[in-house]
Amino acid sequence: MVTIVEQGGFQYKVSEGDTINVPLVNGEKGDEITLDRVLLVGEGDAVTVGTPTVEGAEVKAKILDHGKSKKVLVMKKKRRKDYKLKKGHRQDYTQLQITSISAQAG
């Protein structure tokens, strides 16, 4: 079963057993969370598209880890003005493993 969920302003295509990195979620390692913003649920030719979400559908995920992603560099420069600026940051993320997908016909 393929599902599209929204978490932290981003959309992810997931199925059972997948591991995804999402923006930081409150919780400890091993906690189970529910992603209830399910936008699409489909298996084969049977596809349900939400308006905007699919009613009664939810995705359960287990928190595997918290961490920081690779450094993102931001550079600014104005030619001939002796202006250069280099900044960077590392975005926090939570690693989730999809444990179950439930979609009730509605």
N, C-alpha and C positions, 0 to 999 in steps of 0.2 A: 504494500500500500504506500503510495506516494502522497505526501502532504506538504503544503506550503504554510509556514507559520510566521508570524511577525513577533519579533522580540527586540526591544530597544531601538525601534525605528528602522530596523533592517528586516528583510524577508529571507527565509531560509527554506530550501527544498530538503525535506528529511524523510527518512523511512526508519523502521525499527532497527536498532543496533547502530545507527549512525552516531558519530561524534562531531559536535560543532563547537565553535568558539563564538560566544555572544558577548555584548557589553556587560560589564560587571553586574552580577545579580547578588542580592543579599542572601546569605545562607552559608552553612558550613559544608565541608567535604562530606559526601555521603548522603546529604539531604535530598529528598525528592521534591521537585517543584512541578507545577502544572502550567503549561502554556495554553491559554484558552483563546488566544487570538489566532484561530485557524482560518485561513483564507480560502483554501482549496483542499479537497480530499478526493482521491481517485485511485481506482484499482482497475486496470484494463480499460474497458470502454465506459465503465460507470464512474463518471466524474461529477462531483458536486462543487459548484463554485458559490462562495458566500456573497452576501450583499449587506455589509462588507465582510461579515464573518459567517461561518457555517454554524448554525444553531445546534447545540448538543455535542459538538465535536471538541475533543481536548487531546492534548499530547502530554504525556508524563515523561519527565526527564530526571536523571540523577546527576548531581553536581560531582564532577570528577576532580576539578582543580581550579584554583584561581592563579592568575599570573599577569605578566605584562608582555605585550607584543613587541615586535621589533621597533627600533627607533624610527620615527618619521621626522625627516629634516625639512625645515622651511627656510628657504633662502630668498633674500631680497637684494636687489642691486639696481642702482641707477647709474647708467653709463656716464662717464666723464664728470661725475660729481663726487668721486671718492666716497661713495656710500655703499657699504656692504653689511648685511645683517644675516646671521646664521643662528637659527633657533631649532630646537627639536623637543620632542616629548615621546613617551612610551604610553600607549593606551592600555588601561586595565581591561582584562577579559575574564570570563568564566567559561570553563570547558564543560559541556554537557553531553551526556550520553542518552539518546532517546530509548526509553524502556518500553513504552506502549503507546499505541495510537487507537483512540476509540472514536468512532463516528456513528452516531445514532441517526437513523433516517428521520427526518423532520418535515 
